[in-house]
Amino acid sequence: MNETFQAELRDVINRCSIENGSDTPDYILAEYLNNCRIAFNMAIKERQKHKAIEEANLRPCPFCGTKRTKINEWMYGAEVICECGGKGPEGYGESRKIVACDLWNRREEPKIS
């Protein structure tokens, strides 16, 4: 598939004269773009592994006691949420997921009297 994809990509680059802007041969651009696609796919797999490790290390939900939690992430923040509707404090910045997980795990357990 890689060779077929790369050949078709080379043909599109050539047909649209995209190589003219950089004066780079179409086969070099096609190889570069195909390698970017491969690297991106590898990064996605690593991200999934990383996310699984983070989620596996979360403490149980303080509201329902289960581990049916996941990390909800958006552009600037992240939080740990549970299927029961419980959610933890939000983490912000570059390490937002790590901060959210840390806040979730560092919370005090409710005291039962």
C-alpha positions in Angstrom: 0.0 0.0 0.0 2.8 2.4 0.8 4.3 2.2 -2.6 0.9 2.6 -4.3 0.0 5.5 -2.1 3.3 7.2 -2.7 3.1 6.7 -6.4 -0.4 8.2 -6.5 0.7 11.0 -4.3 3.6 11.7 -6.7 1.2 11.8 -9.6 -1.1 14.3 -7.8 1.8 16.5 -6.9 3.0 16.3 -10.5 -0.4 16.9 -12.1 -1.1 19.9 -9.9 2.5 21.2 -10.3 2.9 21.5 -6.5 6.6 20.8 -6.8 7.2 24.0 -8.7 6.9 26.2 -5.5 9.9 24.5 -3.9 11.7 23.3 -6.9 11.7 19.9 -5.4 11.1 16.8 -7.5 7.6 15.2 -7.1 9.0 11.9 -6.0 10.9 13.5 -3.1 7.8 15.4 -1.9 5.7 12.3 -2.2 8.2 10.3 -0.1 8.4 13.1 2.5 4.6 13.4 2.8 4.3 9.6 3.0 6.9 9.5 5.8 5.0 12.3 7.6 1.9 10.1 7.4 3.7 7.2 8.8 5.3 9.3 11.6 1.9 10.7 12.5 0.3 7.2 12.8 3.2 6.2 15.1 2.6 9.3 17.2 -1.1 8.5 17.5 -0.3 4.9 18.7 2.1 6.2 21.3 -0.5 8.8 22.4 -3.0 6.0 22.9 -0.5 4.0 24.9 0.3 7.0 27.1 -3.4 7.8 27.6 -4.1 4.2 28.6 -1.3 4.3 31.2 -2.6 7.6 32.6 -6.1 6.3 32.8 -5.0 3.0 34.3 -3.3 4.9 37.2 -6.4 6.9 38.2 -7.9 6.3 41.6 -11.6 5.1 41.8 -14.3 7.7 41.6 -15.1 9.3 45.0 -18.8 9.5 44.1 -19.5 5.9 43.0 -16.4 4.0 43.9 -15.8 2.6 40.4 -12.9 3.0 38.0 -15.1 3.9 35.0 -13.2 7.1 34.6 -11.6 8.8 31.6 -9.7 11.9 30.8 -11.7 14.6 29.0 -9.3 16.9 27.2 -10.0 20.1 25.2 -7.7 22.7 23.7 -6.7 24.4 26.9 -7.7 22.1 29.7 -8.5 18.6 30.9 -10.4 16.9 33.6 -11.1 13.4 34.9 -14.7 12.4 34.5 -16.7 9.3 35.5 -19.6 7.6 33.9 -21.6 8.4 37.0 -21.3 12.1 36.2 -18.6 12.9 38.8 -15.7 15.0 37.6 -12.5 16.3 39.1 -10.8 19.7 39.1 -9.6 21.0 35.7 -6.0 21.1 34.7 -4.7 23.8 32.4 -1.6 24.4 30.3 0.8 22.2 28.4 0.6 19.4 31.1 -3.1 19.7 31.5 -3.8 15.9 31.5 -1.0 15.2 34.0 -2.3 18.0 36.2 -5.9 16.8 36.0 -4.9 13.2 36.8 -2.7 14.5 39.7 -5.5 16.6 41.2 -7.9 13.6 40.9 -5.5 11.3 42.6 -4.5 13.7 45.4 -8.0 14.5 46.6 -8.9 13.7 50.1 -11.1 10.8 50.7 -14.5 11.7 52.2 -14.5 11.1 56.0 -17.4 8.9 57.1 -18.5 9.6 60.7 
